[in-house]
Amino acid sequence: MKNTIVHICFICLFLISHNSKAQAEKTPDLEGQSNALFSSESSLPVQLSFSTKEIRRKTNDSTYINSTLGYRSEDDSWKTFDVDLRVRGDFRLRNCYFPPLKIQINKSESKGTLFEGNKELKLTVQCSAKKGTNDYVIKEYMAYKLYELISDYHYKTRLADISFKEIKGSDSKEYEFKGFFVEDTKKAADRLGGDVMKRLVHPMAQDPLESVHNAFFMYMIGNTDFSTYVQHNEKLLFVDEKIVPLPYDFDMSGLVNASYATISEANEEPLPISSVRERLYRGFKRDPKIIAQVRQEFLDKKNEVMAMVDGLAPLFENPKEFSESKDYLLEFYKVMEDDELYHKEITRQLRTK
């Protein structure tokens, strides 16, 4: 506890001294100025081609392979430009046929295209080469859209209909599947008028309201595969004179319920749940007024949340997958609406370390 207090005091001093002049001069990229790629909710037709074997063997956090990216423009013509690709992530890289990608874009190559202004992007695709796994991608995309409704501090995303040609020596194989682009963290920080934080920051030194938003959201989607402290599937931004979490990668959540999902560990110890579908609140103890405020915010947004979910129904290949996702979110609201369940699942689970 003493170390935590010292750490929080250090962070407070950091916040006071952190480049306040530069922060004041930084202008957020407001919604009306968002770059074109993320200004539409429609699914973007995209073409990619590379060797999955080569990209696994030759790329890492700093090494890329050359490729091209094509997309269908508004006039229905195809535009292509050169990009660099690498694998990202760890678990999906080891367990999936199609690894998630990091795309690096040269400014001169993207000039005049829909991708102009993006130096880097994440691309999430289905894990398996088998048919019928697109719904995992749609459910993870749903999670990103849910957080957009919950917090002003979120990543922007864009669905894609991907035509992928897998190069196999002198041969090739073609696939059609769903995916989605996720904006780069630096781009999100610029859009919000903030900076990306590299250092570790104890959760209790992070903004209380946004921390509780994040914790309730993780409980909502049944996700325990995250840590705002070590920044596992979370980034931290210094924005509006506060430190806020920016969550991503929700494939291990109960909402997605991927076939490869496993239960996370905390400090190398298993969590007290038996399935990724079993929810566990992982938020820290906060001012009860803030906890109550966030509960009410989620309740007030129930209709908006469920309307957004219903709007994604046509994207699902299997209606049962959609129904299970919707029911899973409605179960969350049963907890929010019932005082006894709420206190059992949330207020009695608040962490102190």
N, C-alpha and C positions, 0 to 999 in steps of 0.2 A: 504493500500500500504506500509506504514511504517513497519507494522508487517511482511509483506512478505519479505521486504529487510532484516530485522533483521534475519528472519528465514533462508534466503539464505546465509547470512554471516556466520551463525552458521554452516550450512551444509558445507560450504567451509572449515572452520576450521576443521570440522570433517574429511573431505576427506584428508586433509593434514596430519592429525595425525593418521589416521586409520590404524594401524597395517601394515605399509608399508613393513616391512621386511617379515612378513608372506605372504603378497600378492605377493611379488617378488618371494618367494620360491614355491608358489603354481603353479603346472604345469597343464595346461588344458588337459582334456581327449580328444584328437583330434579325428577326424572322424574315423581314422584307428584303434582307440582304443575303439570305442563305444562298449557298452555291447551288447551281442548277440541278446537280445530280440528286440532291435530297429534297428538292422542292416539289416532287410529285409522289403520290402514293401508288401509282401504277407500276406494274412489274416490267422491268426493262429487259428486252431480249438481248442476250449477250453471247458472244462466241469466244471460246478459249481452246487452245491446243498446246499440249506438252506431254512429256513422258512422265507418268507418275513414278516410275522406277528411277528416272534421272533426278527428279526434284527431291525425292527422298534421300538419294545418295549424295547429291552435290550441294544441297543448300542447308543453311543453319541460320542463326540469328543475324549473321552479317554477310552471308554469301547468297547470291541470287543467280537464277538462270534467266536468259533472255527469252521473251515470248512476245506475242501480239494479243491485243484485246480488241474485239470488235463489238459494236453495239448498233442497234437499229435506231436511227434518228427520227425526228418528227416527220420528215418528208418521206419516210419509209425506206430510205436508202441506208446501206451499211457503211459505217465509218470504222476504220481500224487505225491503231497506233501501237508503237512499240512500248512494252512494259517489262519490268523485271519482277520475277516471282520467287518466293521462298516459302517453305513450310513454316507453320507456327503452331504453338501449343505443344503439349507433351503426350497426354493420355490419348487424345484422338489420333495423334501421329502414330502411336504404337498400335492402336486397336482398330483403326479405320482404313479402308481401301483408299478413300479420297480424303487426303488431309486438308484441314483448313489452311487458307493461304494468306500471305501478306503480299500486297501489290505495291511496288514502288513505281512512281510515275514521274517521268522527266517533264519539266515545265514546257520545254520547247515542243515535245511530242504531243502534249495534251492541249496546246493552245488552240482555241476555236472549237473544242469538243465539249461534250457534256461533262467531262471529267476535269475540265480546267479548274485550277485552284486547289486540287487535291494532290499532295505529294505522296501520300501513302494511304492505303485502304486495307481493311480486313475483308476477306470474303469467306463466308460460312456456307458450306455445302453439305450434302448428305454424307453420311459415314460409309454406308455400304454401297457396293455396286449392284446389289439386288434391287428389283423393282419394289415399290410400296414403302420406301423409307423417306419419301419426301415430307411426310407429315411431321417427322421429328424437326425438320428445318422450319416448317410453318409454326410449330409450337414454340420453338426458341425465338423466332421472329415476334410471335405474340408477346413473349415476355418483355422484349425490348419496347414494344408499343405500350405495354402496361406501365412500364416505368416512365414513359413520356407523360402519361396522365398523372403520375404520382409526384414527380419532381421536375423542377425547371432545369435541373442539372443532369442531363442524360446524353447519350450518344444518339445521333441521327442514323437511320437505316434506310435501305432501299432494296426492295425485292428484285430478283432477277430470274428470268427464264433462260437457263444456261444450256447452250449447245456445246458439248465438250467432245473434242476429238482427242482420244488418247493415242499417243504415238508409241508403237511397239516395233522398234527396228524399222524395217521397210514396210511394215503393215500398220494398220490403225483400227481403232474401234470407236464408234460414236455413241454418245449418251445424251439424254435429255433429262434435266432435273432442275429443281428449284434451288435457289440460293439467295443470299442477301449480302449487300455491302454494309459495312459499319465504318463510320468516319473515324479518322485517326484521332488519337487523344490530343495531340497538339492542335489539330483543327478544331476539336470541340472546345478546348481551352480558349483559343482565339475567338471563336464564335461567342463564347460566354464572357469574354473580357477578362480572363484569368490566366494563371500559369500552372503548368504541370509540376507537381511536387515529387521529387525523387527520394527524399529521406523518409524514414519510418516515422510515423506519428501515432501515438497511442490513441485508440478510439475515443477516450474521454477528453482528448484535446481537440477532437474534431467537432464540427458544428452540431450541437445537440439535436436540432430539428431535422436536419438532413440525415443525420445518423439514424434517427428513429424512422424516418421515411424509408431508408435503406433496409433497416432490420425488419420492419413490417412487410415490405415487399418480398424480402427473401423468405419470410414465413409464408406469405401468400402463395408463392410459386413452389414452396417446398424445397428450397435450396440451402444446403449447408456447405457447399463447396466454394467458400469464399473467406477472405480475411481482410478487413480494412487495415489491420495493423501491418502485416507483412505484404500487403497489396497483392494478394492472390485473387485473381479475377476481379480486382478492384484497382482503380487508379485514384489518386487524390489530386484535387485542384485547389489552388489558393485563389479564391474569387469572392468578390464582394466583402473583402476583409474577413474571410472565414475559410476554414478547410472543410471541403465537402467530398464525399465519396462518389465515385463514378463506376457503377458496376457493369460487368460484361460477362459473356460466356456462361449461358444458363443450361447447357445440355445435360448437366448432372442433376437437374431439378426434378421434383416429382411431377411438375406440370408437363415437362417434355417426356419424362419416363422412357428414356432411350434404352434399348435392349442392352447396351454396354455400360449403363450407368452403375456406379458403385457408391456405397456410403462413404462419406469423407471421414477423416480423422481430425482430432483437435489435440495438438501437442503430442502427436504420435500415439494417442489413445482413441479407441473407437467411440463414436457418439452413441448415446442410448436410444438408438432407433434401429429397426430391423429391416427397413425398406426405404428407398428414396421417396416413396409416396407418403411416408410418415413425416409430418411436419414437426419441426423443433425450433422454437424461438431462440435466436442467438444474440439478441441485442443486449446492450449493457444497461445497468440501472441509471435512470435519468430522472429529471424533475417530473413528478407525477402529472403536472399540468401539461407538459409536452407530450407525454405518453397518451393522455386523454385527448389532447388536441388531434394527434395523428389518427387515433382510432376514429374520431368523428369525421376527419377528412376522408378516410377510406369508406366510411358508411355513406357520406354525402355523395361520393363518386360512384357508388355501386351501379346505378343505372347507366352512367357513362361508360364504365368499365365493361359491363355486360353487352352494351350496344356495340362497342368496339370488337369484342369477342365474336358476337354474332356476325359482324361484317366480314370476318375472316373465314366463315364457314365454307364459302364456295371454293376456297383454295385447298381444302382437304381432299385427298383421294379416298380416304376411308371415313364415312360418316360416323362410325363408332369412335374413331380417334378424336373427332371434334366433340362428340357428346361427352366423352370421358374428361376432356380438358375443361369443358364448360362446367360439368358437375364438380370437378376438383376445385374450381374457383368458387362455386356456390357453397361448397363445404367450408371454405375460408370465411365466407360471409356469415355462415351459421355461427361460427365462433365469435365473430365481431359483434353479432346481434344478441348473443346470449351472455349475460353478465357472469354467470357461473362458469361457463366454458371459457370465456375471455380471461377471467382471473386465473383459472387453472392453466391455460395454455400460454398466457402472455405475462401477466404481472407477477406470477409466482416463479417465472423462469428467468427473470432479469439477472444478467451476469454481473458479478463484481470483480472478476478477474479473467 
